[in-house]
Amino acid sequence: MNNPTRLIRIIVGILLLSTAGCGASQSTPVTQKVAGVSSRQTVEQFGGMREVMREGKTEARIRLIDAIATPHTFAVGALEGLSGEVTIVDGNVWVSRVGVDGELEVNGPEPADEDSATLLTLGHVSRWHRTTIETAASGNDLESLIEEFARTKGLDTSKPFPFRISGELVKIDLHVINGYCPIATDPSTEEKKPWRWANSETVNVDLTGFYAPNSVAVMTHHGTSIHVHAIVMVDDTRIMGHVDGVTVEPGMTLFVPSL
């Protein structure tokens, strides 16, 4: 071959094909970005409820220290191996696990280098709209309350978005996962049990969650359009876990993103 230019082009072409082949063989994290009407309504999903909870695909998908690389991160999810719960509030990372003695252990607000999530729904919000809740609400009524307030503030409520609720309430039930999902798995078949807690008196609660319509088996469990975690202070002790049921009360504050 006497044409050096043609030879160079052939070599470059071979290198490009080789590089493309290597890239195709690499695994990528299961990530879903759902765009709303603005960047403040962009939600990113790592893992999905069905594959993590029912199919046993509980590998690490994102390090928690990487999850907060962008400011004003809010997130809820589960640790690698379903070994605990994750709640991120404005970049503060809270992790809860069930200890060997069956007691709850909550660590934060700085993430441990080795901690990763197998399931994580996250968004970034620097400004919020707020309103005072006027009537008690739970279940579908609570979902409607969140959706209606968000819609009045210009959010596209057909897309997922984060929300927060804070204040005092009397009724909340939560769990901390401990190796399997207590909602998707028959507890009688598992040796380890989730840690559960329900209050019997008024407590101060910070709820962080995502309203995600039509996201069953990805962002939410069946029968609900929200995925919510709670941080509860009881006698200077912090409790954090996945909310199984809650009744918000008049006087609490509801927050949705400001576009």
N, C-alpha and C positions, 0 to 999 in steps of 0.2 A: 504494500500500500504506500503510494508515493505522496499522498495528500495529507500533510500533518494536521490541517484544520479538521478534515473529516475524521481522522483518528481520534482527535481530542473530543469531538462531538460523540463518537461512539462510546468512548470511555466514560464520559459524563452521563450518557444515557444509561449505561450499565450500573453506575453508582446510584443513580436515582431510582432505578427499578429495585436494586438491592435494599435501599433505605426504605422504600415504600413497603416492601415485603416484611421487613423487621417491624415496622410500625403496626402493620396489620396483625401481627402475632401477639402484640402486647395487650394485656388486659387493661380495661379502663373501669373506673368506678361507676356504679349505677347512680347516675345523677340526672335529675329532671329539673329544668328551669321553667317556671311558669310565669310569664310576663303579664302584668296588669296594665293599667293605663299610665303608669309612670314607674321610674326606677324604685320608688319607695314601696311599690306594690309587687316587687319581684321576689318570688319565693323560690328557694332552691331545695331540692329533695335528694337526700342520699339514702339509698335503699328504699324498700317499700314494705308496707305492713305485711302483705301476704307472704312475700318471699322470705322475710326475716322471721315472722312469728309462726308461720305454718310450714314453710319449706325448709326451715333450719339453716338458711344462708345468713349466718350471723358473723361473717368476717368483718374486719375493720374496713371502713369506707372513707373516713376522714379523721385526721387527728384533731383533737379539740383545740390545740394551740393554733392550728391552721384555720379552724372555723372562725376564730376571732381576729383574723388578719385584717379584715375590713372593720372600721369603727362602727359602733352602735349595733352590734349583732344581738339578735334575739332568736332563741332556738329551743326546741324540745326534742327529746329522742332517747335512745337506749345505747348503752355501752356495748362494745365488742363482746360477743359471746353471751349477750343478754345478762351481763353481770351487774347491771345497775342502771339507774336513770340519769339523764343529763338535762339540765335546764340552764340556759344562758340568758342573762338579763343585762342588756346594755354592755356586753363584753365581759361581764362577771360570770365565770363558769362554776356551776354548782353540780357536784356529782354525789349521788347517794348509792350506797351498797349495803347489803345485809352481811354483818360480820359473822365470824365463826360461832359466836355465842348467841346469834339470832337477833342481836341489837342493831339498830340503824346507825350507819356511819355516814356523815355528810361532810364533804371537803370542798373547799373553795376559798376565795373567789378566783385564785390563780389555777390554771389547768396543769396537771402533771404531764410531763413530756411523753410518758408512755400511754396516756389515755386516748383511746379512739372510740368513735361511735360507729355502730353498724347500721343505725337508723337515726336520721337527723333531718328535721325540717327547720330551715332557717331563713331569716330575712334581716334587713338592715333598716332601722328607723331612727332618724335623728329628731323628728318633731312629731307630736301627737295632738289630735283633737281629744277633748275629754268632755264627759257629761256625768252628772250625778244620777245614779239609778234611783227611780222613784217607786218601783214595785218589786216585790220578791219574784224571782224567776229561776226555773231550773229546766233541764231537758230541752224540749223543742221551744219552749217559751224563751229560754236563755239564748238559744241560737237565733231566734227571731229578733230579740233585743239587740244582739250584736250586729246582725245583718241590716236592720233598719237604721241604726245610728250611722253605720259605715256608709250606707247608700245616701243618706242626707248630707254627708260630707264629701261626696263626689267619688267614692271608691267604686270600682267595678266589682260588684258583689258576686259575679259569676266566676271570679278568679280568687285564688287563695290570698289571704292577707293575715298578718299577725294582729293580735289584740292583747290587751292587759286589763285586769280588774283588780282593784285593791281596796282594802277596808276590813271592817269587822263583820263576821258572820257566825252562825251557830252550826250549820250543817254542811259537812264535807267528808267524803270518804276517798281515801287514796291508797295506792300500793306502790311498793318498790320491787321491781322485777328481780328475780334471783335464779336465772338460768333458763327460764321458760316463761312464756306468756300466760298468765292466769286467765286471760279472756279467750285465747284461741286454743288452749290445751286443757285436756282433762286432768285436773289436779291430782286425781287418784293414781295416775300413771307416773307421777314425778316424785322424786325423793325430796328435793328442795322445795320449800314453800316461799311464796313472796311475803314480804313484810307488809302488813296492813295496819291502817290507822284510821280511826273515826273520832271526831271530837264530841265532847259532851257538854261543852260550855263555849261561850263567846271567845273567839280567837281572831288575831290579826292575820290576814292572808294576802299574799300577792300571787295572783294567777297570771301565768304567761301561756298563751296558746295561739292556735291558728284556726281561722274559719276557712274551711276548704270544701265547698260544695262539689259533689260529683267526684270525690277523691277517695272513696271507700277502697280499702285494701292497698292504698298507696300512702296517703297521709293520715287517714282516719280509720277507726274500727267501724264495723258494720253498725248501722242504725244511728249514726251521728255524723254531723258535718264539722265537728270541732275536735281538736286534739289539745288537751290542756294539762299543764303541770302546775303544782302549787308549792310555794314556799310559805311555811307556817312557823311562827314564833310561839313557843310554849315555854313559859318560865325560863326565858333566855336560851332555850334550846331550839336550834333550827331543824325543822323537818322538811324534807323535799321529796315529792313523788308524783306519780301519774294520777290524775284525778279520775275516779270512777263515777262519782256523783257529787254535785254541789248545788246549793241553793244560794244565789246572791241575794242581798238584802238592800232595802232602801238606805241611802246614804253612802253606799259604796261608789267608787269612781270607775267608769269604763273608759278605756283609751283605744282609739283606732288611729292608724297612720294619717298624718297630715301631708297631702300631696304637694 
